[in-house]
């Protein structure tokens, strides 16, 4: 855990006009908005709904990605960009990642 560290990009976005977050159990399969992996029925995930820039949106995030985001992105984030932002940060530190990878095996 990095404490109060944040590796996010400096996004110039307003937060949501309003949002509701909760941890729920999947009754059917969903895709994580961050890693795009399937959230299986019975698994718990974060469900967020709200209004951003005049649009109502919902985001479903697996708990592994939520934990990563909570640990690394304390200064803010844009849903759906977690792994792109992590990759960008690693590259800004001189650590080469494989841009062709669609999974995050380069983290290993």
Number of C-alpha atoms within 10 A of each C-alpha: 9 10 9 11 12 17 19 21 15 9 10 7 11 8 13 16 12 10 14 11 13 9 14 13 14 17 12 10 12 17 15 22 18 21 19 15 13 14 21 16 12 12 15 16 22 18 18 15 16 16 15 15 11 9 10 13 13 15 16 24 27 24 16 13 18 18 13 14 22 17 16 22 22 15 14 18 21 14 13 16 14 21 17 15 18 20 19 18 16 15 12 10 8 9 10 12 15 12 11 6 9 11 13 15 9 12 10 4
